[in-house]
Amino acid sequence: MNILFVGDIVGGAGRKCLARHLPKLRERHRPSLVIANGENSAGGFGITREVARELFELGVDLITTGNHVWDKREVYEYLDSTDRVLRPANYPPGVPGAGSAVVDADGVKVGVINLMGRVFMSNLDCPFRKAKELVPKLKAQGAEVVLIDFHAEATSEKIALGRYMDGEIAALIGTHTHVQTADERLFPGGTAYISDAGMTGPSESVLGVSIEKAVERFLTQTPTRFDTAKGPAQFQAVVISADPDSGRATGIERINIMPDGE
């Protein structure tokens, strides 16, 4: 089976880019499941019920997030009412929403876990221990293939978690930096890995933010309102091939479509 994971969708430009390219990628790769990180999909910061509905209508089956999931206050109630939008599972108890799910993908049950790193980020519960705790629980619920979206800053933390979980999950896909890495590979135990799936959003930007506003922040070192960049958008993703019988990955392919690409 193939699973398509779309890198962080940023704002309206990212959503339009998804609408343009997802149908063709569905034809080419025949994914049984489409997952997208949508924590920046609403105006570049956060996600809302309406934007999530739009992503689902475009063909996304499950949405993962990260630290920006809380940027739109209205999402709190929504997270408690849906099992198709995840927030990082290693937030403390009592936080709205769920951090993992088991979904049906063409007859195969796929477990998806959303985790967040701690290096240069918030001091959350340990993602390593949380991964070890959740994987057996999802398999007990029938998950034949398990995938983790690890929303983290440090590549060392991402690689370490991938190595730690090698052989227990089909894939660990890094998100958060909005810069696609070229280190996709299969670990010895059968876990597919990439440090960052990249960004689906404005290509003429600084990680999706207006270039002028981002430069101003660095020049002045004062609070600057970030605006989502406009203009052409890039599409970045990965395709994971997995064997439901073994629960291991058989391949990983990186997708990088720049604005003039088809």
TIMIVEX-538542 format. One record per residue: x, y, z of N, C-alpha, C in turn. Coordinates in pm, whole numbers, plus 50000, padded with zeros to 5 digits. Each point is the difference from the previous one (the first is absolute). Last residue first. Layout:
BEGIN
+-------+-------+-------+-------+-------+-------+-------+-------+-------+
:    nu :    nv :    nw :   cau :   cav :   caw :    cu :    cv :    cw :
+-------+-------+-------+-------+-------+-------+-------+-------+-------+
:     X :     Y :     Z :     X :     Y :     Z :     X :     Y :     Z :
...
+-------+-------+-------+-------+-------+-------+-------+-------+-------+
//
This chain:
BEGIN
+-------+-------+-------+-------+-------+-------+-------+-------+-------+
:    nu :    nv :    nw :   cau :   cav :   caw :    cu :    cv :    cw :
+-------+-------+-------+-------+-------+-------+-------+-------+-------+
: 50490 : 52048 : 48694 : 49866 : 49943 : 49974 : 49984 : 49872 : 50079 :
: 50312 : 50491 : 50042 : 49993 : 49857 : 49975 : 49859 : 49954 : 49977 :
: 50171 : 50443 : 50125 : 49991 : 49980 : 49856 : 49994 : 49853 : 49963 :
: 50029 : 50142 : 50467 : 49886 : 50065 : 49935 : 49988 : 49977 : 49850 :
: 50241 : 49616 : 50281 : 50013 : 50145 : 50007 : 49892 : 50066 : 49914 :
: 50051 : 49509 : 50255 : 49948 : 50065 : 49879 : 50008 : 50151 : 50019 :
: 50167 : 49510 : 50227 : 50031 : 50143 : 50008 : 49960 : 50065 : 49868 :
: 49997 : 49501 : 50312 : 49935 : 50077 : 49893 : 50028 : 50148 : 50022 :
: 50214 : 49475 : 50155 : 49980 : 50142 : 50028 : 49939 : 50069 : 49878 :
: 49990 : 49471 : 50198 : 50030 : 50086 : 49886 : 49966 : 50145 : 50035 :
: 50083 : 49462 : 50218 : 49963 : 50138 : 50029 : 50046 : 50086 : 49883 :
: 49904 : 49429 : 50155 : 50058 : 50108 : 49921 : 49954 : 50136 : 50049 :
: 49886 : 49581 : 50204 : 50078 : 49942 : 49891 : 50062 : 50107 : 49912 :
: 49810 : 49937 : 50551 : 50004 : 50074 : 49874 : 50084 : 49925 : 49898 :
: 49714 : 49757 : 50408 : 50123 : 50074 : 49971 : 49990 : 50072 : 49866 :
: 49689 : 49679 : 50220 : 49994 : 50130 : 50066 : 50121 : 50086 : 49973 :
: 49856 : 49545 : 49835 : 50113 : 50014 : 50093 : 49994 : 50128 : 50081 :
: 49653 : 49899 : 49690 : 50025 : 49871 : 50065 : 50112 : 50010 : 50103 :
: 49872 : 50370 : 49710 : 49912 : 49979 : 50116 : 50027 : 49870 : 50075 :
: 50333 : 50319 : 49710 : 49946 : 49865 : 49992 : 49914 : 49975 : 50123 :
: 50156 : 50481 : 49722 : 50005 : 49914 : 50118 : 49934 : 49866 : 49973 :
: 50202 : 50515 : 49794 : 49947 : 49870 : 49960 : 50018 : 49905 : 50117 :
: 49971 : 50564 : 49945 : 50050 : 49884 : 50073 : 49934 : 49874 : 49944 :
: 50102 : 50535 : 49834 : 49916 : 49882 : 49984 : 50070 : 49885 : 50072 :
: 50014 : 50574 : 50050 : 50068 : 49871 : 49985 : 49895 : 49892 : 49981 :
: 50054 : 50581 : 49914 : 49935 : 49887 : 50066 : 50092 : 49879 : 49993 :
: 49897 : 50560 : 49828 : 50099 : 49905 : 50047 : 49933 : 49893 : 50084 :
: 49918 : 50450 : 49639 : 49935 : 49885 : 50061 : 50108 : 49900 : 50039 :
: 49953 : 50576 : 49902 : 50066 : 49872 : 49977 : 49923 : 49890 : 50070 :
: 49855 : 50523 : 49795 : 50019 : 49908 : 50112 : 50067 : 49871 : 49953 :
: 49921 : 50577 : 49861 : 50004 : 49857 : 49964 : 50033 : 49912 : 50119 :
: 49799 : 50468 : 50147 : 50072 : 49960 : 49880 : 50001 : 49850 : 49978 :
: 50002 : 50298 : 50480 : 49910 : 49975 : 49888 : 50083 : 49952 : 49881 :
: 50070 : 49982 : 50575 : 50042 : 50048 : 49868 : 49895 : 49966 : 49895 :
: 49903 : 50092 : 50527 : 50025 : 49891 : 49909 : 50033 : 50056 : 49862 :
: 50110 : 50267 : 50455 : 49894 : 49982 : 49902 : 50037 : 49883 : 49909 :
: 50144 : 50208 : 50522 : 50030 : 49918 : 49884 : 49876 : 49989 : 49911 :
: 50180 : 50380 : 50367 : 49886 : 49919 : 49959 : 50036 : 49924 : 49873 :
: 50348 : 50153 : 50386 : 49952 : 50038 : 49868 : 49886 : 49908 : 49961 :
: 50352 : 50157 : 50445 : 49882 : 49927 : 49953 : 49948 : 50056 : 49869 :
: 50518 : 50058 : 50083 : 49880 : 50045 : 50069 : 49880 : 49922 : 49948 :
: 50471 : 50010 : 49838 : 49987 : 49922 : 50123 : 49886 : 50051 : 50087 :
: 50182 : 50146 : 49547 : 49965 : 50087 : 50112 : 49996 : 49928 : 50134 :
: 50111 : 49777 : 49577 : 50076 : 50125 : 50003 : 49976 : 50080 : 50128 :
: 49759 : 49594 : 49910 : 50142 : 49972 : 50027 : 50082 : 50129 : 50011 :
: 49539 : 50032 : 49890 : 50013 : 49942 : 50134 : 50148 : 49976 : 50034 :
: 49892 : 50146 : 49564 : 49984 : 50107 : 50099 : 50017 : 49948 : 50142 :
: 49993 : 49691 : 49643 : 50128 : 50073 : 50006 : 49993 : 50112 : 50103 :
: 49604 : 49764 : 49918 : 50097 : 49913 : 50066 : 50135 : 50070 : 50013 :
: 49655 : 50218 : 49763 : 49970 : 49994 : 50144 : 50101 : 49914 : 50075 :
: 50033 : 50030 : 49527 : 50027 : 50130 : 50061 : 49978 : 49996 : 50151 :
: 49890 : 49617 : 49739 : 50144 : 50021 : 50010 : 50032 : 50129 : 50073 :
: 49553 : 49709 : 50089 : 50045 : 50108 : 49914 : 50149 : 50026 : 50021 :
: 49840 : 49513 : 50125 : 49976 : 50136 : 50048 : 50053 : 50101 : 49898 :
: 50057 : 49522 : 49960 : 49859 : 50033 : 49982 : 49963 : 50140 : 50042 :
: 50450 : 49835 : 50024 : 49920 : 49894 : 50064 : 49850 : 50028 : 49993 :
: 50223 : 50358 : 49801 : 50088 : 49943 : 50101 : 49915 : 49903 : 50081 :
: 49928 : 50140 : 49461 : 49969 : 50031 : 50138 : 50114 : 49958 : 50089 :
: 49807 : 49887 : 49520 : 50073 : 50126 : 50015 : 49971 : 50055 : 50139 :
: 49784 : 49604 : 49888 : 50142 : 49973 : 49978 : 50085 : 50127 : 50015 :
: 49509 : 49834 : 50226 : 50067 : 50101 : 49917 : 50150 : 49977 : 49987 :
: 49740 : 49558 : 50127 : 49963 : 50140 : 50023 : 50085 : 50093 : 49916 :
: 50035 : 49505 : 50221 : 49912 : 50026 : 49886 : 49943 : 50139 : 50021 :
: 50464 : 49729 : 50200 : 49889 : 50096 : 50009 : 49922 : 50003 : 49871 :
: 50343 : 49609 : 50271 : 50001 : 50127 : 49929 : 49873 : 50081 : 50018 :
: 50181 : 49566 : 50194 : 49928 : 49982 : 49874 : 49993 : 50128 : 49920 :
: 50383 : 49827 : 50364 : 49890 : 50094 : 49982 : 49938 : 49983 : 49862 :
: 50310 : 49679 : 50189 : 50004 : 50102 : 50106 : 49892 : 50105 : 49985 :
: 49963 : 49476 : 49851 : 50046 : 50125 : 49942 : 49993 : 50106 : 50108 :
: 49938 : 49411 : 49927 : 50032 : 50121 : 50077 : 50033 : 50116 : 49907 :
: 49788 : 49446 : 50075 : 50034 : 50107 : 49906 : 50017 : 50129 : 50078 :
: 50062 : 49475 : 50173 : 49931 : 50128 : 50020 : 50049 : 50102 : 49899 :
: 50161 : 49532 : 50079 : 49885 : 50013 : 49912 : 49918 : 50125 : 50021 :
: 50432 : 49840 : 50207 : 49885 : 49926 : 50051 : 49875 : 50013 : 49915 :
: 50420 : 50235 : 49898 : 50017 : 49854 : 49993 : 49878 : 49920 : 50046 :
: 49914 : 50489 : 49797 : 50088 : 49952 : 50106 : 50003 : 49846 : 49996 :
: 49905 : 50350 : 49588 : 49942 : 49891 : 50078 : 50102 : 49958 : 50104 :
: 49937 : 50510 : 49760 : 50066 : 49870 : 49997 : 49917 : 49897 : 50077 :
: 50080 : 50574 : 49853 : 49905 : 49890 : 50006 : 50074 : 49867 : 49986 :
: 50158 : 50483 : 50018 : 50056 : 49886 : 50072 : 49902 : 49884 : 50012 :
: 50000 : 50492 : 49835 : 50030 : 49900 : 49898 : 50059 : 49874 : 50062 :
: 49634 : 50422 : 50167 : 50134 : 49945 : 50009 : 50018 : 49888 : 49897 :
: 49672 : 50467 : 50050 : 50008 : 49857 : 49971 : 50146 : 49953 : 50003 :
: 49749 : 50403 : 50267 : 50109 : 49981 : 49904 : 50016 : 49850 : 49977 :
: 49699 : 50199 : 50326 : 49957 : 50049 : 49868 : 50111 : 49993 : 49895 :
: 49968 : 49857 : 50489 : 50097 : 50100 : 49953 : 49961 : 50063 : 49868 :
: 49715 : 49655 : 50225 : 50021 : 50122 : 50078 : 50094 : 50102 : 49937 :
: 49944 : 49417 : 49979 : 49938 : 50123 : 49951 : 50048 : 50115 : 50087 :
: 50119 : 49431 : 49874 : 50020 : 50126 : 50071 : 49926 : 50114 : 49934 :
: 49924 : 49446 : 50024 : 50010 : 50114 : 49909 : 50013 : 50127 : 50082 :
: 50037 : 49431 : 50033 : 50006 : 50122 : 50081 : 50028 : 50114 : 49904 :
: 49794 : 49457 : 49946 : 50064 : 50125 : 49957 : 50002 : 50104 : 50110 :
: 49857 : 49534 : 50052 : 50032 : 49999 : 49857 : 50074 : 50125 : 49957 :
: 50037 : 49769 : 50500 : 49908 : 50081 : 49920 : 50042 : 49993 : 49854 :
: 50242 : 49759 : 50323 : 49870 : 49999 : 50068 : 49894 : 50080 : 49924 :
: 50464 : 49959 : 49860 : 49946 : 49865 : 50008 : 49864 : 49991 : 50067 :
: 50291 : 50417 : 50116 : 50025 : 49918 : 49882 : 49952 : 49857 : 50021 :
: 50005 : 50400 : 50305 : 49877 : 49928 : 49963 : 50019 : 49909 : 49879 :
: 50358 : 50266 : 50173 : 49943 : 49939 : 50120 : 49879 : 49913 : 49966 :
: 50207 : 50269 : 49666 : 50082 : 49883 : 50033 : 49941 : 49923 : 50119 :
: 49789 : 50401 : 49882 : 49986 : 49904 : 49891 : 50078 : 49872 : 50027 :
: 50050 : 50360 : 50295 : 49870 : 49934 : 50019 : 49976 : 49897 : 49890 :
: 50392 : 50257 : 49967 : 50006 : 49914 : 50119 : 49868 : 49928 : 50022 :
: 50029 : 50324 : 49656 : 50072 : 49877 : 49965 : 50002 : 49904 : 50118 :
: 49812 : 50421 : 50081 : 49919 : 49925 : 49905 : 50067 : 49867 : 49965 :
: 50231 : 50306 : 50269 : 49888 : 49942 : 50076 : 49913 : 49914 : 49909 :
: 50352 : 50241 : 49802 : 50054 : 49895 : 50087 : 49888 : 49930 : 50078 :
: 49908 : 50379 : 49728 : 50013 : 49877 : 49923 : 50053 : 49886 : 50087 :
: 49710 : 50426 : 50184 : 50136 : 49946 : 49988 : 50002 : 49870 : 49921 :
: 49579 : 50234 : 50083 : 50098 : 50095 : 49946 : 50133 : 49933 : 49968 :
: 49477 : 49777 : 49999 : 50114 : 50034 : 50084 : 50098 : 50090 : 49925 :
: 49551 : 49659 : 49980 : 50007 : 50143 : 49976 : 50110 : 50058 : 50090 :
: 49851 : 49507 : 49789 : 50076 : 50058 : 50111 : 50030 : 50145 : 49968 :
: 49654 : 49580 : 49852 : 50040 : 50135 : 49960 : 50069 : 50061 : 50121 :
: 49919 : 49457 : 49875 : 50013 : 50112 : 50094 : 50035 : 50127 : 49924 :
: 49756 : 49471 : 49915 : 50080 : 50112 : 49950 : 50002 : 50111 : 50104 :
: 49861 : 49432 : 49912 : 50001 : 50117 : 50088 : 50099 : 50103 : 49947 :
: 49687 : 49524 : 49860 : 50109 : 50090 : 49960 : 49991 : 50122 : 50090 :
: 49696 : 49669 : 50083 : 50097 : 49913 : 49933 : 50125 : 50078 : 49958 :
: 49584 : 50053 : 50392 : 50087 : 50067 : 49903 : 50105 : 49903 : 49945 :
: 49646 : 49924 : 50350 : 49995 : 49941 : 49866 : 50090 : 50063 : 49897 :
: 49951 : 50079 : 50487 : 49875 : 50043 : 49937 : 49990 : 49950 : 49856 :
: 50390 : 49925 : 50251 : 49894 : 49927 : 50070 : 49862 : 50036 : 49945 :
: 50372 : 50235 : 49846 : 50002 : 49865 : 49944 : 49894 : 49913 : 50067 :
: 50062 : 50432 : 50165 : 49939 : 50006 : 49867 : 49998 : 49862 : 49935 :
: 50213 : 50038 : 50418 : 49857 : 50026 : 50016 : 49930 : 50004 : 49864 :
: 50475 : 49958 : 50021 : 49930 : 49876 : 50036 : 49850 : 50019 : 50015 :
: 50254 : 50394 : 49904 : 50005 : 49903 : 49892 : 49932 : 49868 : 50037 :
: 50057 : 50371 : 50319 : 49886 : 50002 : 49908 : 50003 : 49893 : 49893 :
: 50353 : 50066 : 50338 : 49872 : 49972 : 50066 : 49888 : 49983 : 49899 :
: 50434 : 50127 : 49860 : 50004 : 49861 : 50048 : 49869 : 49959 : 50066 :
: 50049 : 50450 : 49868 : 49996 : 49913 : 49882 : 49996 : 49854 : 50042 :
: 50060 : 50320 : 50337 : 49862 : 50003 : 49950 : 49987 : 49910 : 49877 :
: 50427 : 50067 : 50186 : 49918 : 49913 : 50085 : 49856 : 49994 : 49951 :
: 50283 : 50292 : 49772 : 50052 : 49864 : 49986 : 49915 : 49902 : 50082 :
: 49922 : 50472 : 50019 : 49944 : 49937 : 49881 : 50047 : 49857 : 49980 :
: 49929 : 50291 : 50467 : 50104 : 49938 : 49917 : 49938 : 49933 : 49877 :
: 49756 : 50428 : 50220 : 50034 : 49865 : 50044 : 50096 : 49937 : 49900 :
: 50035 : 50515 : 49978 : 49888 : 49908 : 50008 : 50043 : 49867 : 50060 :
: 50173 : 50509 : 49918 : 50041 : 49893 : 50089 : 49883 : 49906 : 50024 :
: 50100 : 50311 : 49542 : 49937 : 49998 : 50132 : 50046 : 49880 : 50082 :
: 50346 : 50141 : 49638 : 49855 : 50016 : 49994 : 49944 : 49994 : 50141 :
: 50464 : 49916 : 49859 : 49968 : 50133 : 49948 : 49849 : 50024 : 49988 :
: 50068 : 49519 : 50095 : 50121 : 50080 : 49980 : 49963 : 50130 : 49928 :
: 49678 : 49651 : 50083 : 50022 : 50089 : 50115 : 50124 : 50088 : 49983 :
: 49602 : 49741 : 49649 : 50131 : 49997 : 50063 : 50012 : 50099 : 50114 :
: 49543 : 49734 : 49821 : 50077 : 50124 : 49986 : 50132 : 49990 : 50076 :
: 49590 : 49658 : 49740 : 50084 : 50034 : 50115 : 50073 : 50130 : 49975 :
: 49581 : 49639 : 49811 : 50055 : 50135 : 49986 : 50079 : 50032 : 50127 :
: 49815 : 49527 : 49726 : 50035 : 50068 : 50125 : 50062 : 50134 : 49968 :
: 49684 : 49570 : 49763 : 50075 : 50125 : 49980 : 50020 : 50067 : 50135 :
: 49856 : 49489 : 49754 : 50010 : 50081 : 50120 : 50088 : 50122 : 49973 :
: 49686 : 49653 : 49680 : 50124 : 50075 : 50015 : 49993 : 50084 : 50127 :
: 49751 : 49551 : 49729 : 49992 : 50093 : 50112 : 50138 : 50064 : 50023 :
: 49753 : 49797 : 49539 : 50115 : 49987 : 50090 : 49986 : 50102 : 50112 :
: 49688 : 49980 : 49637 : 49995 : 49873 : 50069 : 50116 : 49972 : 50092 :
: 49963 : 50412 : 49753 : 49976 : 49893 : 49903 : 50008 : 49862 : 50065 :
: 50079 : 50318 : 50336 : 50055 : 50043 : 49873 : 49990 : 49885 : 49900 :
: 49819 : 50189 : 50523 : 49991 : 49896 : 49899 : 50049 : 50055 : 49867 :
: 50160 : 50157 : 50514 : 49909 : 50027 : 49889 : 50002 : 49883 : 49902 :
: 50142 : 50183 : 50532 : 50008 : 49884 : 49911 : 49895 : 50021 : 49892 :
: 50289 : 50359 : 50346 : 49876 : 49946 : 49945 : 50032 : 49875 : 49920 :
: 50205 : 50428 : 50373 : 50019 : 49883 : 49916 : 49864 : 49950 : 49952 :
: 50054 : 50375 : 50294 : 50132 : 50001 : 49939 : 50027 : 49880 : 49912 :
: 49542 : 50319 : 50169 : 50070 : 49871 : 50010 : 50132 : 50008 : 49925 :
: 49652 : 50399 : 50257 : 50036 : 49921 : 49885 : 50074 : 49871 : 50031 :
: 50022 : 50428 : 50340 : 49897 : 49955 : 49905 : 50057 : 49911 : 49891 :
: 50219 : 50012 : 50492 : 50004 : 50083 : 49880 : 49894 : 49949 : 49902 :
: 50106 : 49784 : 50420 : 49903 : 50107 : 50011 : 49996 : 50092 : 49880 :
: 50453 : 49730 : 50140 : 49859 : 49959 : 50010 : 49909 : 50121 : 50015 :
: 50465 : 50098 : 49754 : 49955 : 49947 : 50130 : 49853 : 49958 : 49997 :
: 50294 : 49967 : 49551 : 49954 : 50110 : 50084 : 49946 : 49941 : 50130 :
: 50161 : 49732 : 49626 : 50078 : 50017 : 50124 : 49974 : 50133 : 50070 :
: 49807 : 49849 : 49571 : 49953 : 49913 : 50108 : 50072 : 50023 : 50131 :
: 49886 : 50353 : 49576 : 50106 : 49915 : 50057 : 49955 : 49925 : 50124 :
: 49613 : 50101 : 49671 : 50099 : 50092 : 50056 : 50108 : 49912 : 50065 :
: 49605 : 49913 : 49582 : 50077 : 49964 : 50119 : 50084 : 50118 : 50048 :
: 49535 : 49874 : 49691 : 50104 : 50102 : 50018 : 50071 : 49970 : 50131 :
: 49640 : 49730 : 49866 : 50075 : 50011 : 49874 : 50105 : 50111 : 50002 :
: 49643 : 49866 : 50321 : 50111 : 49906 : 50011 : 50087 : 50003 : 49875 :
: 49644 : 50367 : 50280 : 50043 : 49930 : 49880 : 50111 : 49902 : 50031 :
: 49794 : 50315 : 50312 : 49884 : 49946 : 49930 : 50038 : 49919 : 49876 :
: 50298 : 50249 : 50302 : 49929 : 49904 : 50085 : 49885 : 49932 : 49928 :
: 50252 : 50344 : 49791 : 50088 : 49886 : 50023 : 49933 : 49893 : 50085 :
: 49780 : 50419 : 49924 : 49999 : 49912 : 49882 : 50084 : 49875 : 50023 :
: 49993 : 50348 : 50323 : 49876 : 49921 : 50002 : 49999 : 49901 : 49885 :
: 50367 : 50294 : 50010 : 49998 : 49919 : 50122 : 49877 : 49908 : 50003 :
: 50102 : 50343 : 49664 : 50030 : 49862 : 49969 : 49988 : 49910 : 50123 :
: 49949 : 50489 : 49983 : 49878 : 49926 : 49968 : 50026 : 49851 : 49978 :
: 50351 : 50332 : 50071 : 49934 : 49954 : 50123 : 49878 : 49913 : 49972 :
: 50452 : 50059 : 49717 : 49861 : 50045 : 49983 : 49918 : 49942 : 50116 :
: 50454 : 49896 : 50002 : 50000 : 50142 : 49962 : 49860 : 50057 : 49979 :
: 50184 : 49537 : 50122 : 49919 : 50078 : 50093 : 49983 : 50146 : 49958 :
: 50270 : 49668 : 49765 : 49862 : 49955 : 49997 : 49910 : 50088 : 50085 :
: 50495 : 50012 : 49920 : 49910 : 50109 : 49959 : 49853 : 49959 : 49997 :
: 50369 : 49695 : 50112 : 49989 : 50104 : 50101 : 49904 : 50113 : 49962 :
: 49907 : 49569 : 49732 : 50119 : 50023 : 50080 : 49976 : 50114 : 50096 :
: 49731 : 49608 : 49636 : 50031 : 50139 : 50030 : 50131 : 50009 : 50078 :
: 49663 : 49662 : 49637 : 50084 : 50011 : 50119 : 50037 : 50146 : 50019 :
: 49586 : 49715 : 49724 : 50084 : 50118 : 50016 : 50079 : 49990 : 50130 :
: 49729 : 49661 : 49607 : 50031 : 50025 : 50140 : 50097 : 50118 : 50007 :
: 49806 : 49872 : 49580 : 49924 : 49911 : 50088 : 50020 : 50030 : 50148 :
: 50008 : 50293 : 49507 : 50080 : 49961 : 50117 : 49913 : 49914 : 50091 :
: 49846 : 50220 : 49588 : 50049 : 49864 : 49992 : 50091 : 49956 : 50112 :
: 49721 : 50412 : 49909 : 50103 : 49992 : 49897 : 50062 : 49861 : 49991 :
: 49682 : 50109 : 50335 : 49932 : 50001 : 49871 : 50098 : 49989 : 49884 :
: 50167 : 50041 : 50438 : 49936 : 49870 : 49984 : 49932 : 49991 : 49863 :
: 50184 : 50412 : 50123 : 50106 : 49903 : 49973 : 49943 : 49860 : 49979 :
: 49702 : 50343 : 50129 : 50049 : 50022 : 49863 : 50108 : 49899 : 49964 :
: 49840 : 50003 : 50440 : 49898 : 49945 : 49910 : 50045 : 50016 : 49855 :
: 50267 : 50199 : 50327 : 50012 : 49854 : 50005 : 49900 : 49935 : 49905 :
: 49968 : 50459 : 50057 : 50118 : 49967 : 49920 : 50022 : 49849 : 50000 :
: 49652 : 50165 : 50268 : 49970 : 50024 : 49859 : 50117 : 49961 : 49911 :
: 50049 : 49979 : 50474 : 49906 : 49897 : 49953 : 49977 : 50015 : 49848 :
: 50461 : 50195 : 50158 : 49861 : 50017 : 50043 : 49916 : 49885 : 49947 :
: 50559 : 50143 : 50120 : 49903 : 49931 : 49916 : 49861 : 50024 : 50059 :
: 50547 : 50239 : 50019 : 49891 : 49925 : 50059 : 49909 : 49935 : 49897 :
: 50289 : 50361 : 49809 : 50017 : 49978 : 50144 : 49878 : 49929 : 50056 :
: 50042 : 50129 : 49537 : 50141 : 49985 : 50034 : 50026 : 49970 : 50146 :
: 49563 : 50039 : 49785 : 50066 : 50130 : 50000 : 50146 : 49994 : 50039 :
: 49795 : 49567 : 50055 : 49902 : 50109 : 50010 : 50074 : 50134 : 50009 :
: 50240 : 49581 : 49982 : 49914 : 50005 : 49882 : 49899 : 50113 : 50001 :
: 50372 : 49803 : 50298 : 50012 : 50137 : 49947 : 49904 : 50026 : 49885 :
: 50028 : 49574 : 50226 : 50003 : 50095 : 50112 : 50015 : 50145 : 49955 :
: 49950 : 49532 : 49774 : 49920 : 50119 : 49971 : 50007 : 50107 : 50106 :
: 50223 : 49517 : 49754 : 50015 : 50085 : 50118 : 49934 : 50134 : 49969 :
: 49856 : 49515 : 49781 : 50065 : 50129 : 49981 : 50016 : 50070 : 50134 :
: 49875 : 49489 : 49725 : 50015 : 50073 : 50125 : 50068 : 50133 : 49969 :
: 49734 : 49560 : 49739 : 50067 : 50130 : 49982 : 49997 : 50073 : 50134 :
: 49945 : 49457 : 49792 : 49977 : 50098 : 50106 : 50078 : 50126 : 49968 :
: 50005 : 49635 : 49708 : 49884 : 49953 : 50076 : 49962 : 50100 : 50108 :
: 50259 : 50102 : 49512 : 50010 : 49985 : 50146 : 49871 : 49948 : 50061 :
: 50211 : 50056 : 49512 : 49890 : 49921 : 50053 : 50008 : 49982 : 50152 :
: 50287 : 50247 : 49656 : 50048 : 49915 : 50110 : 49893 : 49910 : 50061 :
: 49919 : 50302 : 49616 : 50135 : 49946 : 49980 : 50037 : 49897 : 50106 :
: 49584 : 50243 : 50014 : 50003 : 49913 : 49882 : 50134 : 49929 : 49989 :
: 49953 : 50321 : 50337 : 49915 : 49885 : 50030 : 50001 : 49901 : 49882 :
: 50212 : 50408 : 49945 : 50081 : 49910 : 50082 : 49920 : 49878 : 50043 :
: 49783 : 50341 : 49758 : 50098 : 49933 : 49914 : 50085 : 49901 : 50079 :
: 49681 : 50266 : 50238 : 49935 : 49905 : 49909 : 50100 : 49924 : 49912 :
: 50167 : 50345 : 50298 : 49959 : 49875 : 50063 : 49930 : 49904 : 49904 :
: 50159 : 50465 : 49895 : 50089 : 49886 : 49980 : 49949 : 49867 : 50056 :
: 49759 : 50436 : 50018 : 50054 : 49985 : 49865 : 50071 : 49867 : 49982 :
: 49826 : 50134 : 50423 : 49890 : 49973 : 49909 : 50051 : 49974 : 49858 :
: 50310 : 50135 : 50328 : 49952 : 49865 : 50027 : 49891 : 49962 : 49902 :
: 50147 : 50438 : 49990 : 50103 : 49913 : 49944 : 49962 : 49854 : 50021 :
: 49733 : 50325 : 50199 : 49981 : 50002 : 49854 : 50099 : 49908 : 49932 :
: 50047 : 50061 : 50461 : 49878 : 49924 : 49973 : 49971 : 49995 : 49849 :
: 50365 : 50258 : 50154 : 50026 : 49858 : 50017 : 49878 : 49916 : 49968 :
: 49957 : 50466 : 49997 : 50087 : 49959 : 49889 : 50029 : 49851 : 50008 :
: 49760 : 50207 : 50353 : 49920 : 49978 : 49880 : 50082 : 49954 : 49881 :
: 50235 : 49906 : 50470 : 49906 : 50100 : 49950 : 49922 : 49960 : 49876 :
: 50370 : 49671 : 50128 : 50004 : 50137 : 50051 : 49901 : 50089 : 49925 :
: 50138 : 49449 : 50130 : 49923 : 50085 : 49909 : 49990 : 50140 : 50061 :
: 50365 : 49573 : 50070 : 49923 : 50110 : 50061 : 49933 : 50091 : 49896 :
: 50126 : 49525 : 49805 : 50069 : 50090 : 50092 : 49917 : 50121 : 50033 :
: 49814 : 49504 : 49859 : 50024 : 50133 : 49945 : 50063 : 50089 : 50106 :
: 49951 : 49445 : 49881 : 50005 : 50097 : 50111 : 50042 : 50134 : 49942 :
: 49793 : 49488 : 49833 : 50053 : 50130 : 49959 : 49993 : 50095 : 50119 :
: 50019 : 49438 : 49919 : 49947 : 50109 : 50083 : 50067 : 50128 : 49954 :
: 49913 : 49457 : 49800 : 50069 : 50128 : 50001 : 49927 : 50099 : 50090 :
: 50053 : 49419 : 49964 : 49917 : 50119 : 50000 : 50087 : 50125 : 50000 :
+-------+-------+-------+-------+-------+-------+-------+-------+-------+
//
